[in-house]
Amino acid sequence: MTETSLEDVVELKEEVVKEHILVLFDDNVNTFDHVIEMLVKVCDHDAIQAEQCATLVHYKGKCSVKKGDFKELKLMAEILGDSGLTVEVN
């Protein structure tokens, strides 16, 4: 019989935790300025990071804008969605 230590259990739990991603999708409605402003305000991006994300969304159709805890990202998604942006938490 194998003995399991507390460290083994903690290590296992850390591996099981899944990181979620907030994805922003392109649309033909919102301006670059609005998208940048919302990413700075809601996702705590700096202006350069927000501009880079807006550019990627424009040319690629979507961009991962934030990684983290599901509850936190879900709240951000609701705020961004309410401001007219199209987002999804994966």
N, C-alpha and C positions, 0 to 999 in steps of 0.2 A: 504494500500500500504506500502511495506517495503522499508525503506531507506537503500541504500548500501553505505558503507563508503569506502574511498580509501584503508584502511587496508584490508577490505574484498576482494577487487579486487586484491591487491598485493598477498594476501594469496592464492587466487584461481589460479593466474598465476604460482605461485611457485609449486603448486600441478600438473599442467599440463605439466611442463617441464619434458621430458623423458631423462633419463640417458642412454647413449649408451655404448656398450661393444665391445672391440676389442678382438677377439678370434684368437688364434694361433693354427693351426692344425699340427699333426704329419706328417712326410714324411720320406722316406727312403733315402733322398739325403743329407740333411744338417747335419753337425756335431754339437755336443753339443756346442763346442767352438764358432762356427759361430752364432748359435741361441742366446747364452748368450751375445756375443759381440753386436749383433743387438738390443737385448732388452735393454741393457745398453745404447747404443748410441741413439736409436730412442725413446724408451719409458721412458727413465730416471730412469730405475731400478738400484738398486745397484747390485753388483755381486752376493750376496746371493739370492736376490729376483729373479734375472734372472735365476740362476741355479735351483732354486725351480720350476719355471715355465717350464723350459726345461725338468726337470725330470717328472713333471706332464703330459706334452704333450707326452713324450715318453711312459709313462705307461697308461695314460687314453685316449690318442688320440687327446685331445684338452685341452686348458686352456684359461680362461679369463685373459688377461695380462694387460688390462687398461680399466678404466671406464671414461666417460666424454662426452664432447661436440662432436656432430657428425662430424663437419668440422675438428676438431683437430684429431679425430681418423681416419677419412678418409685419411688425409694426411699421418699419421703414417702407415696406411695400404698400401698405395701406395709405400712408401719407403721400408717397409718390403717386400712387394711383388716383388719389383724391385731387392731386394737382394736375391730372391729365396725362401722366406718363404711363406707358405700358410696361409692367414689370411682372416678374414671377420669382418665387423662391423655390429652388431645387434642393 
